Amino acid sequence: MKKQLMKIAFAAFATGLVLTSCKKDKNETETNDEEVITTMKLTFVPVGGGATLTYQFEDADGPGGLAPVQQDIVLAPSKTYNVSVQLLNVTANPADDITTEIEEEKDAHRFYYIPAAGSNITVSNLDNDSNGVPVGLTSTWTTTAAATGSIRVVLRHYPGNPPGKATADAVDSPKSGTDIEVNFVTRVQ
């Protein structure tokens, strides 16, 4: 029994030693830190003219705390819009424009636009990365008849070098993780 207790004590000591040796030194810098994204802005420019529209989601104090505020997306029927997305971190002063980082790291990011059935919105013409895989910083949205629905906008991050992003990847691909996800209410009227 004494030998077993000694073995258990030694194993616990060795495990503690290994776990301690794996801790990061406080002076080490981490690479590819996740960015805080508090705001998603979608800007709609009507093809053929008309007023530019901007709709946003904002969680000004970051995750937790106060509830986020978001606007419904209201679009005209039978209309096409060129859409761009902008991401911000407004907890920084001045606010950080995360969009520039996404632009620089296109091969490691992808927006998914998933309209609910019956929303009467289609999304196409997403911009691509250097490998021809969709990124979605810009896109084209087309409406048909009047409807109320929703659209899910998801930014996924593909880690690794190279990231291994492919056109056929589903929004929930295990190769990537969600940076931000917003479900906007949509109205075509």
N, C-alpha and C positions, 0 to 999 in steps of 0.2 A: 504494500500500500504506500509506503514511504517513497519507493522508486517511482510509482505512478504520479504521486504529488510533485516530485522533483521534475518529472518529464513535463507535466502540465505547466508548472511554473516556468521552466525553461522555454516552452513553446510560447507562453504568453509574453515573456521577455523578448524573445526573438521577433514575434509579431509586432510588438510595440516599437522595436528598433527599426524594423522595415517600414512601418507606417510613419515614423518620425523622419526617416531618411527621405521619404517621398514628398514631404511637405515643401511647398515653394518658399524660397527665401523672400522676405519682404522686399528686398531690393531688386528682385527679378522682375522684368517687364513681361507681361503676357502679350501674345500676338493675337490679332483678329478678335479683339474684345467685341462683345455684342453691344451695339449702339442702343441708346434709349431713344425710342420713337414715340413722341407724344401727339403728333399731328400728321394727318393725311389729308392733302388737298387735291381735289380733282377739278381740273379746269377744262371746260367744254367750249370749243370754238365751232359755231355752226358753219357747215359747208354752204357756200352760197350767200353768206352774210347773216347778220343778226348780232344780238348782244352776246358777249362772252359771259358764261356762267361759271361760278366757282362754288363747290360744295365741299364741306370738310367734316372730319372727325377730329376731336381734340380731347386729350386727357392731360390737361395742363400741368397737373402735379405728378404725372407719371403713374406707373402701376400702383394700385392701392389708393387709399385716400378718397378724394372726391370722385363722384361718378363722371365718366366722360360725357361730352356734349357732341352730338352729331346732327347734321342737317339731312333732311330727305332730299334725294336727287329728283328734280322736276324737269322733265324734258318735253318738247313738243312732239306730237305724233308725226309720223312719216318724215322724219328728219335725220340727217347724218351729222355727226359731230366728230371733230378731231379732239382727242382727249389726251391730256398730259397729267402725270401724277407728281406731286412734290411731298417729300417727307421731312419733318422738322423735329428737333428736340428743343422745345421751348423752356425746359428747365435750366438750360445753359443761358448765360448772359454774355454776349448776345446769343440768340437762338442759333443752333447748329443746323445747317441744311444737309441732311443725310442723303439727299438725292444725288449730290455730287459724288459721294462715296459709292453709291449704287452704280452710277455711270462709270466710274473708274473700275469697278469690280463686276461688270456685266456678266462675265462668264460664271460668276458664283451666285447670281441672284435671278429670281424670276417672279413676276407678278402673275397671278391667276385671277381671271375675272369670270365669275360663275353666276350668270343671271338665273333666277328662279323661273321655273316653268310658268308661263302665262304673264311674265313681266313685259313681254313684247319688246325686248332689247336684245340685240346681238352685238357681240364685241369681236372685232377682227383687226387685221393689219398691225399686230404688235411689232414694235421694233425688235431687232435681233442682236445677239452677241456676236463675237468674232467667229463662232462656229455655226452660225445660222440658226441657233436655238432662240425661241422667244424670250424677251426680257419684259416688255410691257410698260416701260416708262412712258411710251406713247402708244396710242391705239385709236381705232375708229369705232364709234358706237352708233348703231342705226336703230331707230325706233319704227314701229308700225302703228297699229291702232291704239287708242286710249286704253290704259290698264294700270293697275296698282300691283306692285310686286316687290322684289328685292334683288340685290346683287351682292354677292360675297366677293370681297377684294382681299387677296392673300398674297403677302410677299414671303417667298421662301428663300432661304440661304443654303447654298451647297458648299460645305466645307471640303477641304482637301486640296491637293495640288498635283494634278489638275482637278477641278471640282467634280467632273463626271456628270454634268447636267446633260439631259437629252430631251429632245422634243416630245417624246412619248411619255415622259415622267408625269405621273398623276400628282394632283395637289398634295396628297398625303404620302408621297414617296418617302421611304425610309432613308433615302440618300440626302434628304434635306430637312431643315427645321423651319418653323414659322417665326419670322421676325415681327410681323404685325398682321392682324386679321380684323377686318371690319365688315359688318353686314349692314349695308345701306338700304333703307326703304326707298323704293323708286315709284315715281308716278309719271306716266305718260299722259299728258292732258293738253 
